[in-house]
Amino acid sequence: MNSLSRAGLIILLILAVATGIWLNNTAWRNRRLIWQLQAAVIAGGVGFIAGRITAGNE
């Protein structure tokens, strides 16, 4: 793993922790928005994985 990918992984980890803290401090009235955000992230991840699997080997 080169240093650029390692730095990217560290940045993603920091962003994930910061987002978790922010969502934990969110008021209950915004929980529906959080569920929609969670669904969008999951759908994006599934779409990305499906795209990588079905992509050609070129």
Buried (B, 14 or more C-beta within 10 A) or exposed (E): EEEEEEEEEEEEEEEEEEEEEEBEEEEEEEEEEEEEEEEEEEEEEEEEEEEEEEEEEE
